[in-house]
């Protein structure tokens, strides 16, 4: 595995940008310099994040989100060796 997180990643299993292995390794996101823990999806090249809005869900059970523009800095919370072992 690379030490660089992907350009785009989603936590929703029905998304084509979902990657269970990367999420299990732990991906953190800094948005505009602040640590965010409620990120549902991000895109570095386009400069946006989708943040969950409270605990509200739509009729399909997906979290309601808001899309914000700004600097996105994803990083791995653990090393590749730790996640495998």
C-alpha positions, 0 to 999 in steps of 0.5 A: 500500500502507498503512504499517500491516501487516494485523491477521493474516498467515501465511507458509503459502501454503495459509492464507487469511491469506497475502499474498505482496506483503506478505511480499516487502516484509518484515514484522517482528514484536515479541512482548512487546517482543522481535524474533522471526524464527521467526513463522509467523503472527500476529494483533494483535487476538487477541494471539497468534503461532505460532512455529516449533519448531526445524526439525521438520515434520509429515508434510505438510511444515509447520513444527511450531508453538507458539501464544503469547499476548501483545502483538504489534507487526508492522512493515514492514522496508522502505518501500513505495517500496523494495519496488516499485523 
